[in-house]
Amino acid sequence: MAPNEVILDTKVLIKFLIGLYDPEKLKRFGCSKEEHFKLVEYIKQFDKRLVSPHILAEMSNFIEKELKDGFSNFILSTQGVVGNIDEEYVCKDKIYTDIKCLSDFGFADASLAFLADKKRVILTEDGPFLSYCFNKRINAKHGGFL
């Protein structure tokens, strides 16, 4: 069964949103317009897009630091897109059941590992986390090589 839901990791979510907000800022976030187009096309093929609250917090903190005064405009401009991304919470007690994952990757990535299943694929640019997923037979794909 091919996955019909995609789970977005922080860097992938940032590149996705920045390109929609202001394509001229993509280079600043390590992405070309062509890569962004491929990312958007890949994400569009899924019935459902997901993040965890941990990913939203990481994204917000990073964008706020990078855009400074433009952060409010970014939030307003991407509100509709973010509103169409589903959010699922994984409680800390569940995340702590895999202390190795938590200590190696932190709460955000560990939450994604718990959200994954046969109908979902994680889209990440974190090489070590991608290796972890592969070793645990978690469906994951590198977002930079679409």
C-alpha positions as CSV (number, residue, x, y, z in Angstrom):
1,M,0.0,0.0,0.0
2,A,1.5,3.3,-1.0
3,P,1.4,6.0,1.6
4,N,-1.3,8.7,1.1
5,E,-0.2,11.0,3.9
6,V,3.0,12.9,4.3
7,I,4.6,14.0,7.6
8,L,6.7,17.1,7.2
9,D,9.9,17.6,9.3
10,T,11.0,21.1,10.3
11,K,13.4,22.0,7.4
12,V,11.0,20.7,4.8
13,L,8.1,22.6,6.3
14,I,10.2,25.8,6.4
15,K,11.3,25.5,2.8
16,F,7.7,24.7,1.7
17,L,6.3,27.7,3.5
18,I,9.1,30.2,2.7
19,G,8.8,29.5,-1.0
20,L,5.0,30.2,-0.8
21,Y,5.6,33.3,1.3
22,D,8.4,34.8,-0.7
23,P,10.3,32.8,-3.3
24,E,13.1,35.3,-3.3
25,K,14.0,34.2,0.2
26,L,14.5,30.5,-0.7
27,K,18.2,30.8,-1.2
28,R,18.5,32.1,2.3
29,F,17.0,28.8,3.4
30,G,19.1,26.6,1.2
31,C,16.6,26.0,-1.5
32,S,16.2,27.0,-5.2
33,K,13.0,27.9,-6.9
34,E,13.2,24.7,-8.9
35,E,13.7,22.6,-5.7
36,H,10.8,24.3,-4.1
37,F,8.6,23.6,-7.2
38,K,9.5,19.9,-6.9
39,L,8.8,19.9,-3.2
40,V,5.4,21.5,-3.7
41,E,4.5,19.0,-6.4
42,Y,5.6,16.1,-4.3
43,I,3.6,17.3,-1.2
44,K,0.5,17.9,-3.4
45,Q,0.2,14.3,-4.3
46,F,-0.7,13.3,-0.8
47,D,-4.3,13.3,0.5
48,K,-3.1,14.6,3.9
49,R,-0.2,16.6,5.2
50,L,0.8,16.3,8.9
51,V,3.0,17.9,11.5
52,S,3.3,17.7,15.2
53,P,3.1,20.7,17.6
54,H,6.9,20.1,18.2
55,I,7.6,20.7,14.5
56,L,5.4,23.8,14.4
57,A,7.3,25.2,17.5
58,E,10.7,24.5,15.9
59,M,9.6,26.1,12.6
60,S,8.3,29.1,14.3
61,N,11.4,29.6,16.4
62,F,13.7,29.3,13.4
63,I,11.7,31.5,11.1
64,E,11.3,34.2,13.8
65,K,15.0,34.3,14.3
66,E,15.7,34.4,10.6
67,L,13.1,36.9,9.4
68,K,13.0,39.1,12.5
69,D,10.7,42.0,11.6
70,G,9.1,39.9,8.7
71,F,7.9,37.2,11.0
72,S,4.4,38.7,11.5
73,N,4.0,39.0,7.7
74,F,5.1,35.4,7.3
75,I,2.6,34.1,9.8
76,L,-0.2,36.1,8.2
77,S,0.7,35.1,4.7
78,T,1.0,31.4,5.5
79,Q,-2.0,31.1,7.8
80,G,-4.2,29.5,5.2
81,V,-1.6,27.0,4.1
82,V,-0.7,26.0,7.7
83,G,-4.4,25.8,8.4
84,N,-4.6,23.0,5.7
85,I,-1.9,21.0,7.4
86,D,-3.2,18.5,10.0
87,E,-1.6,18.5,13.4
88,E,-1.2,15.4,15.6
89,Y,0.1,15.4,19.1
90,V,2.3,12.7,20.6
91,C,2.5,13.0,24.3
92,K,5.8,13.2,26.1
93,D,5.2,10.0,28.0
94,K,5.0,8.1,24.7
95,I,8.1,9.9,23.3
96,Y,10.0,8.9,26.4
97,T,9.3,5.2,25.6
98,D,12.1,5.4,23.0
99,I,14.8,7.2,25.0
100,K,17.4,6.4,22.3
101,C,15.4,8.2,19.6
102,L,14.6,11.1,22.0
103,S,18.2,11.5,23.2
104,D,19.6,11.3,19.6
105,F,17.1,13.4,17.8
106,G,15.0,15.4,20.3
107,F,11.3,15.8,20.8
108,A,10.4,17.0,17.3
109,D,11.9,14.2,15.3
110,A,10.9,11.6,17.9
111,S,7.3,12.7,17.6
112,L,7.5,12.1,13.9
113,A,8.7,8.6,14.4
114,F,5.6,7.9,16.5
115,L,3.3,9.4,13.9
116,A,4.6,7.2,11.1
117,D,2.8,4.1,9.9
118,K,2.1,2.3,6.6
119,K,-0.1,5.0,5.2
120,R,2.3,7.8,6.0
121,V,5.8,8.8,4.9
122,I,8.1,11.2,6.8
123,L,9.7,13.9,4.6
124,T,13.0,15.0,6.2
125,E,16.3,16.4,5.4
126,D,18.0,15.1,8.5
127,G,20.4,12.4,7.3
128,P,20.9,10.7,10.7
129,F,17.2,10.7,11.4
130,L,16.6,9.3,8.0
131,S,19.1,6.5,8.8
132,Y,17.3,5.9,12.1
133,C,14.0,5.6,10.2
134,F,15.4,3.2,7.7
135,N,16.9,1.0,10.4
136,K,13.5,1.0,12.3
137,R,11.6,0.3,9.0
138,I,9.8,3.6,9.3
139,N,8.8,4.9,5.9
140,A,10.8,8.1,5.3
141,K,12.2,10.0,2.3
142,H,14.9,12.6,2.0
143,G,13.1,15.9,1.2
144,G,16.2,17.3,-0.6
145,F,16.3,14.6,-3.2
146,L,12.8,14.6,-4.8
